[in-house]
Amino acid sequence: MKPLEAIGLLFALLAATTVLGLLWRARQGRVSRVTGDIVTPADVATTTAFGPAATLLQFSTELCARCPGTRRLLGTVADSRPGVVHVDVDLTHRADLAKRYSILQTPTTLILDGAGRVRARVGGPPNRADISSTLDAIAQNTATRTLTITPGSSHVDR
């Protein structure tokens, strides 16, 4: 291979790697809205009860550098909202849970509604505003489903 061809190939590989890295970085911490299975505390081997409004289910490991900051952020968000609970599950010795929930990186956060159904997923450190807007959407969806109209009146209960 000629030196000029090698340099051209090197620059092409560098450009491809840069593009892939930027795409991966742009997806970090972004909330992906999903509708998934129902998760219970027994499914993730925790004794902490899930929240009646929502649960922020964080998967972390012992050596994760970004997990303590995520733990603090999610704990603060949960403490500021009634009915929301933060649960941290350590996957260090639980490869079965990582496989079951397709956890490829830590931290990964699943946002569950009051029934335990997965409503959103965040890979990497989450953004407070995105978590708050997702919790607002879950609360609004729950409020919309609990609307009842009393027969014989024009009163609407929420």
ChimeraX commands (.cxc) that place a marker at each C-alpha (Angstrom):
marker #1 position 0.00,0.00,0.00 radius 0.5
marker #1 position 1.31,3.38,-0.96 radius 0.5
marker #1 position 1.83,5.97,1.81 radius 0.5
marker #1 position -0.78,8.32,0.34 radius 0.5
marker #1 position -3.39,5.53,0.26 radius 0.5
marker #1 position -2.58,4.59,3.87 radius 0.5
marker #1 position -3.02,8.19,5.01 radius 0.5
marker #1 position -6.32,8.43,3.12 radius 0.5
marker #1 position -7.54,5.20,4.72 radius 0.5
marker #1 position -6.47,6.47,8.14 radius 0.5
marker #1 position -8.43,9.72,7.68 radius 0.5
marker #1 position -11.50,7.79,6.46 radius 0.5
marker #1 position -11.38,5.56,9.56 radius 0.5
marker #1 position -10.91,8.59,11.79 radius 0.5
marker #1 position -13.91,10.33,10.22 radius 0.5
marker #1 position -16.12,7.24,10.54 radius 0.5
marker #1 position -15.12,6.76,14.17 radius 0.5
marker #1 position -15.80,10.42,14.93 radius 0.5
marker #1 position -19.28,10.28,13.39 radius 0.5
marker #1 position -20.16,7.09,15.29 radius 0.5
marker #1 position -18.85,8.60,18.54 radius 0.5
marker #1 position -20.89,11.76,18.08 radius 0.5
marker #1 position -24.04,9.75,17.36 radius 0.5
marker #1 position -23.48,7.62,20.48 radius 0.5
marker #1 position -22.83,10.70,22.61 radius 0.5
marker #1 position -25.97,12.45,21.36 radius 0.5
marker #1 position -28.11,9.52,22.54 radius 0.5
marker #1 position -26.65,9.46,26.05 radius 0.5
marker #1 position -29.07,10.56,28.77 radius 0.5
marker #1 position -31.98,10.93,26.36 radius 0.5
marker #1 position -35.35,9.64,27.50 radius 0.5
marker #1 position -36.81,7.07,25.12 radius 0.5
marker #1 position -40.53,6.64,25.59 radius 0.5
marker #1 position -41.42,2.96,25.60 radius 0.5
marker #1 position -44.30,0.86,26.73 radius 0.5
marker #1 position -43.02,-2.28,28.27 radius 0.5
marker #1 position -43.64,-5.03,30.70 radius 0.5
marker #1 position -44.79,-4.64,34.26 radius 0.5
marker #1 position -41.92,-4.80,36.76 radius 0.5
marker #1 position -42.40,-5.68,40.42 radius 0.5
marker #1 position -39.97,-5.28,43.32 radius 0.5
marker #1 position -39.58,-9.07,43.40 radius 0.5
marker #1 position -38.51,-9.05,39.72 radius 0.5
marker #1 position -35.47,-6.91,40.55 radius 0.5
marker #1 position -34.83,-8.49,43.97 radius 0.5
marker #1 position -35.46,-5.37,46.05 radius 0.5
marker #1 position -37.38,-4.96,49.27 radius 0.5
marker #1 position -38.16,-1.31,48.51 radius 0.5
marker #1 position -41.80,-0.78,47.57 radius 0.5
marker #1 position -42.45,0.95,44.27 radius 0.5
marker #1 position -44.18,4.32,44.26 radius 0.5
marker #1 position -47.94,4.70,43.84 radius 0.5
marker #1 position -47.42,7.44,41.22 radius 0.5
marker #1 position -44.14,6.39,39.58 radius 0.5
marker #1 position -40.82,4.65,40.21 radius 0.5
marker #1 position -37.37,5.66,38.99 radius 0.5
marker #1 position -35.63,2.28,38.68 radius 0.5
marker #1 position -31.87,2.80,38.33 radius 0.5
marker #1 position -29.52,-0.02,37.35 radius 0.5
marker #1 position -25.92,0.57,38.39 radius 0.5
marker #1 position -22.70,-1.27,39.21 radius 0.5
marker #1 position -20.00,-0.90,41.85 radius 0.5
marker #1 position -17.43,0.50,39.42 radius 0.5
marker #1 position -19.73,2.92,37.58 radius 0.5
marker #1 position -18.30,6.43,37.80 radius 0.5
marker #1 position -21.53,8.18,36.73 radius 0.5
marker #1 position -23.90,6.16,38.94 radius 0.5
marker #1 position -23.47,8.12,42.22 radius 0.5
marker #1 position -24.38,11.40,40.50 radius 0.5
marker #1 position -27.37,9.75,38.86 radius 0.5
marker #1 position -28.40,8.29,42.23 radius 0.5
marker #1 position -28.34,11.76,43.81 radius 0.5
marker #1 position -30.27,13.34,40.92 radius 0.5
marker #1 position -32.98,10.67,40.85 radius 0.5
marker #1 position -33.25,10.70,44.65 radius 0.5
marker #1 position -33.75,14.47,44.61 radius 0.5
marker #1 position -36.39,14.25,41.89 radius 0.5
marker #1 position -38.22,11.46,43.74 radius 0.5
marker #1 position -38.12,13.36,47.05 radius 0.5
marker #1 position -39.61,16.44,45.40 radius 0.5
marker #1 position -42.62,14.58,43.98 radius 0.5
marker #1 position -45.26,12.87,46.10 radius 0.5
marker #1 position -45.79,9.21,45.25 radius 0.5
marker #1 position -42.51,8.87,43.33 radius 0.5
marker #1 position -39.84,6.48,44.60 radius 0.5
marker #1 position -36.23,5.99,43.50 radius 0.5
marker #1 position -34.90,2.41,43.58 radius 0.5
marker #1 position -31.27,1.59,42.82 radius 0.5
marker #1 position -30.47,-1.98,41.75 radius 0.5
marker #1 position -26.82,-3.08,41.75 radius 0.5
marker #1 position -26.08,-5.33,38.78 radius 0.5
marker #1 position -22.51,-6.13,39.80 radius 0.5
marker #1 position -23.36,-9.73,40.65 radius 0.5
marker #1 position -26.71,-9.94,38.82 radius 0.5
marker #1 position -25.97,-10.66,35.17 radius 0.5
marker #1 position -29.42,-12.29,34.93 radius 0.5
marker #1 position -31.11,-8.93,35.56 radius 0.5
marker #1 position -28.86,-7.16,33.07 radius 0.5
marker #1 position -29.81,-9.69,30.43 radius 0.5
marker #1 position -33.53,-9.68,31.30 radius 0.5
marker #1 position -33.82,-5.87,31.01 radius 0.5
marker #1 position -31.23,-5.49,28.20 radius 0.5
marker #1 position -28.92,-3.30,30.26 radius 0.5
marker #1 position -25.84,-2.59,28.14 radius 0.5
marker #1 position -24.51,0.37,30.14 radius 0.5
marker #1 position -24.74,1.83,33.59 radius 0.5
marker #1 position -26.44,3.87,34.71 radius 0.5
marker #1 position -29.63,2.85,32.95 radius 0.5
marker #1 position -32.93,4.10,34.35 radius 0.5
marker #1 position -36.38,2.69,33.73 radius 0.5
marker #1 position -39.28,5.01,34.54 radius 0.5
marker #1 position -42.30,3.02,35.72 radius 0.5
marker #1 position -45.84,4.26,36.19 radius 0.5
marker #1 position -47.86,3.56,39.35 radius 0.5
marker #1 position -48.80,0.10,38.07 radius 0.5
marker #1 position -45.14,-0.80,37.52 radius 0.5
marker #1 position -45.33,-0.65,33.71 radius 0.5
marker #1 position -42.19,0.60,31.97 radius 0.5
marker #1 position -43.00,3.96,30.35 radius 0.5
marker #1 position -39.52,5.28,29.52 radius 0.5
marker #1 position -35.87,4.29,29.46 radius 0.5
marker #1 position -32.73,6.38,29.86 radius 0.5
marker #1 position -29.28,5.10,28.91 radius 0.5
marker #1 position -26.53,7.02,30.66 radius 0.5
marker #1 position -26.85,9.91,33.09 radius 0.5
marker #1 position -30.33,11.42,32.79 radius 0.5
marker #1 position -31.31,15.05,32.40 radius 0.5
marker #1 position -33.45,16.46,35.25 radius 0.5
marker #1 position -35.80,18.31,32.87 radius 0.5
marker #1 position -36.41,15.19,30.77 radius 0.5
marker #1 position -37.13,13.09,33.87 radius 0.5
marker #1 position -39.52,15.74,35.19 radius 0.5
marker #1 position -41.40,16.04,31.89 radius 0.5
marker #1 position -41.72,12.25,31.68 radius 0.5
marker #1 position -43.09,12.10,35.23 radius 0.5
marker #1 position -45.51,14.93,34.35 radius 0.5
marker #1 position -46.71,12.96,31.31 radius 0.5
marker #1 position -47.22,9.85,33.45 radius 0.5
marker #1 position -49.17,11.86,36.03 radius 0.5
marker #1 position -51.29,13.49,33.33 radius 0.5
marker #1 position -51.98,10.12,31.70 radius 0.5
marker #1 position -52.99,8.67,35.07 radius 0.5
marker #1 position -55.24,11.65,35.82 radius 0.5
marker #1 position -56.92,11.37,32.41 radius 0.5
marker #1 position -57.65,7.67,32.97 radius 0.5
marker #1 position -59.18,8.29,36.41 radius 0.5
marker #1 position -61.68,10.89,35.22 radius 0.5
marker #1 position -65.18,9.82,36.19 radius 0.5
marker #1 position -68.48,11.48,35.51 radius 0.5
marker #1 position -71.12,11.04,38.18 radius 0.5
marker #1 position -74.49,10.09,36.63 radius 0.5
marker #1 position -77.15,12.78,37.00 radius 0.5
marker #1 position -74.71,15.64,37.57 radius 0.5
marker #1 position -72.30,17.80,35.66 radius 0.5
marker #1 position -69.57,17.32,38.26 radius 0.5
marker #1 position -66.32,15.73,37.10 radius 0.5
marker #1 position -64.12,14.03,39.71 radius 0.5
marker #1 position -60.38,13.66,39.32 radius 0.5
marker link #1:1,2 radius 0.2
marker link #1:2,3 radius 0.2
marker link #1:3,4 radius 0.2
marker link #1:4,5 radius 0.2
marker link #1:5,6 radius 0.2
marker link #1:6,7 radius 0.2
marker link #1:7,8 radius 0.2
marker link #1:8,9 radius 0.2
marker link #1:9,10 radius 0.2
marker link #1:10,11 radius 0.2
marker link #1:11,12 radius 0.2
marker link #1:12,13 radius 0.2
marker link #1:13,14 radius 0.2
marker link #1:14,15 radius 0.2
marker link #1:15,16 radius 0.2
marker link #1:16,17 radius 0.2
marker link #1:17,18 radius 0.2
marker link #1:18,19 radius 0.2
marker link #1:19,20 radius 0.2
marker link #1:20,21 radius 0.2
marker link #1:21,22 radius 0.2
marker link #1:22,23 radius 0.2
marker link #1:23,24 radius 0.2
marker link #1:24,25 radius 0.2
marker link #1:25,26 radius 0.2
marker link #1:26,27 radius 0.2
marker link #1:27,28 radius 0.2
marker link #1:28,29 radius 0.2
marker link #1:29,30 radius 0.2
marker link #1:30,31 radius 0.2
marker link #1:31,32 radius 0.2
marker link #1:32,33 radius 0.2
marker link #1:33,34 radius 0.2
marker link #1:34,35 radius 0.2
marker link #1:35,36 radius 0.2
marker link #1:36,37 radius 0.2
marker link #1:37,38 radius 0.2
marker link #1:38,39 radius 0.2
marker link #1:39,40 radius 0.2
marker link #1:40,41 radius 0.2
marker link #1:41,42 radius 0.2
marker link #1:42,43 radius 0.2
marker link #1:43,44 radius 0.2
marker link #1:44,45 radius 0.2
marker link #1:45,46 radius 0.2
marker link #1:46,47 radius 0.2
marker link #1:47,48 radius 0.2
marker link #1:48,49 radius 0.2
marker link #1:49,50 radius 0.2
marker link #1:50,51 radius 0.2
marker link #1:51,52 radius 0.2
marker link #1:52,53 radius 0.2
marker link #1:53,54 radius 0.2
marker link #1:54,55 radius 0.2
marker link #1:55,56 radius 0.2
marker link #1:56,57 radius 0.2
marker link #1:57,58 radius 0.2
marker link #1:58,59 radius 0.2
marker link #1:59,60 radius 0.2
marker link #1:60,61 radius 0.2
marker link #1:61,62 radius 0.2
marker link #1:62,63 radius 0.2
marker link #1:63,64 radius 0.2
marker link #1:64,65 radius 0.2
marker link #1:65,66 radius 0.2
marker link #1:66,67 radius 0.2
marker link #1:67,68 radius 0.2
marker link #1:68,69 radius 0.2
marker link #1:69,70 radius 0.2
marker link #1:70,71 radius 0.2
marker link #1:71,72 radius 0.2
marker link #1:72,73 radius 0.2
marker link #1:73,74 radius 0.2
marker link #1:74,75 radius 0.2
marker link #1:75,76 radius 0.2
marker link #1:76,77 radius 0.2
marker link #1:77,78 radius 0.2
marker link #1:78,79 radius 0.2
marker link #1:79,80 radius 0.2
marker link #1:80,81 radius 0.2
marker link #1:81,82 radius 0.2
marker link #1:82,83 radius 0.2
marker link #1:83,84 radius 0.2
marker link #1:84,85 radius 0.2
marker link #1:85,86 radius 0.2
marker link #1:86,87 radius 0.2
marker link #1:87,88 radius 0.2
marker link #1:88,89 radius 0.2
marker link #1:89,90 radius 0.2
marker link #1:90,91 radius 0.2
marker link #1:91,92 radius 0.2
marker link #1:92,93 radius 0.2
marker link #1:93,94 radius 0.2
marker link #1:94,95 radius 0.2
marker link #1:95,96 radius 0.2
marker link #1:96,97 radius 0.2
marker link #1:97,98 radius 0.2
marker link #1:98,99 radius 0.2
marker link #1:99,100 radius 0.2
marker link #1:100,101 radius 0.2
marker link #1:101,102 radius 0.2
marker link #1:102,103 radius 0.2
marker link #1:103,104 radius 0.2
marker link #1:104,105 radius 0.2
marker link #1:105,106 radius 0.2
marker link #1:106,107 radius 0.2
marker link #1:107,108 radius 0.2
marker link #1:108,109 radius 0.2
marker link #1:109,110 radius 0.2
marker link #1:110,111 radius 0.2
marker link #1:111,112 radius 0.2
marker link #1:112,113 radius 0.2
marker link #1:113,114 radius 0.2
marker link #1:114,115 radius 0.2
marker link #1:115,116 radius 0.2
marker link #1:116,117 radius 0.2
marker link #1:117,118 radius 0.2
marker link #1:118,119 radius 0.2
marker link #1:119,120 radius 0.2
marker link #1:120,121 radius 0.2
marker link #1:121,122 radius 0.2
marker link #1:122,123 radius 0.2
marker link #1:123,124 radius 0.2
marker link #1:124,125 radius 0.2
marker link #1:125,126 radius 0.2
marker link #1:126,127 radius 0.2
marker link #1:127,128 radius 0.2
marker link #1:128,129 radius 0.2
marker link #1:129,130 radius 0.2
marker link #1:130,131 radius 0.2
marker link #1:131,132 radius 0.2
marker link #1:132,133 radius 0.2
marker link #1:133,134 radius 0.2
marker link #1:134,135 radius 0.2
marker link #1:135,136 radius 0.2
marker link #1:136,137 radius 0.2
marker link #1:137,138 radius 0.2
marker link #1:138,139 radius 0.2
marker link #1:139,140 radius 0.2
marker link #1:140,141 radius 0.2
marker link #1:141,142 radius 0.2
marker link #1:142,143 radius 0.2
marker link #1:143,144 radius 0.2
marker link #1:144,145 radius 0.2
marker link #1:145,146 radius 0.2
marker link #1:146,147 radius 0.2
marker link #1:147,148 radius 0.2
marker link #1:148,149 radius 0.2
marker link #1:149,150 radius 0.2
marker link #1:150,151 radius 0.2
marker link #1:151,152 radius 0.2
marker link #1:152,153 radius 0.2
marker link #1:153,154 radius 0.2
marker link #1:154,155 radius 0.2
marker link #1:155,156 radius 0.2
marker link #1:156,157 radius 0.2
marker link #1:157,158 radius 0.2
view
